[in-house]
Amino acid sequence: MSTSLEMKKIQKWYGALHVVRDFDLYVKPGEFLTFLGPSGSGKTTALKMIAGFESPSGGDMLLGSRSIVDVPPYERGIGMVFQNYALFPHMTVAENVAFPLTVRKIGRAETEEKVLRALQLVKMTEYRDRYPNQLSGGQQQRIALARAVVFNPSILLMDEPLGALDRNLREHMKIEIMRIQDELNMTVVFVTHDQDEALTMSDRVAVINEGRLIQVADSRSLYYSPQDRFVASFVGESNLLPCRVDRIENGAGKVTIGAATSGVARLSGQLGGEAGWLFVRPEHVDIGPLGVIPNTENVLNGVVKDALFLGEMTRYAVRCDDETITVKQQNRGQAQLAGGTPVTVSWDAANCIVLN
């Protein structure tokens, strides 16, 4: 049965280093929540505190309605999957999966039944008598997953579990983990620095930077309505152009982009006269020959610096005065614009937002 997790003002200090600051977070029962952030942001430390491998320096943590701050790891009923699998090399696959049941002194018949069910879940029943060194990386990861869920944990923690796998296998394992989580209706807290993993797999993503929770939202909100400049630049590719809000009209901001170009953008709490960053995704920017004026609110003229053909799309870097704007254009048989070509780039006000 899935369980909720609540972190209340959780802090972690290592000497003078404040690595986790004021974590206030509620994870719903059955939710797949991902900690996303750069290396050293504090996401793995936060996960270790949930697991009980690290103690918080302050705050409280609840699993369901029970505080677990002073509960040792083996009494928390939490499953854990590590990046390096952490399988016992001297044990067979079946013995590895049975290990959490063995330490809980579960009877032999029940253990065999649960191990079989866990191996069926990860589609590895025929490998039960092999040893870890006889398995591929992907197979070892499946066994680590079976071992983590075999005792029906209240919550499953996963620390960069796909980091050691090649790209194709990673894509496959993403789908498998989502299937297993859905089948077991299990609460999952997943740690990654890979934005594709976070956006694809999660119900919600918690973006962490310098020990702080910057924004917690579903993938679409995070991608299209980032809360600040860090989230905009860390999640996906973005254009961030310096701007000033001149006035507010019909709920939108009349802005000056760069030195002198007029435009219109959604606002995120700014007032008239405030400076900020105009944020627009490269796929929302249109590009065309210079002088063809698009029917939209934001128009800049520039020159193509370079054009990269990427198969399904072409990625342009366009120099507009002092700024370089990235454009991603779907390839539908049109001619590619060469470097040095004067162009007009444009986008709708609905697709851009001013960030502080």
PyMOL commands that set and color helices and strands:
alter all, ss='L'
color gray80, all
select helices_A, chain A and resi 43-51+73-75+93-103+108-121+125-127+132-134+137-149+167-184+195-201+219-224+229-234+282-284+349-351
alter helices_A, ss='H'
color red, helices_A
select strands_A, chain A and resi 5-14+17-27+32-36+58-63+66-67+78-81+155-159+188-192+204-209+212-217+239-249+252-257+261-265+275-280+286-289+298-309+313-320+323-330+342-347+352-355
alter strands_A, ss='S'
color yellow, strands_A
deselect
rebuild
show_as cartoon
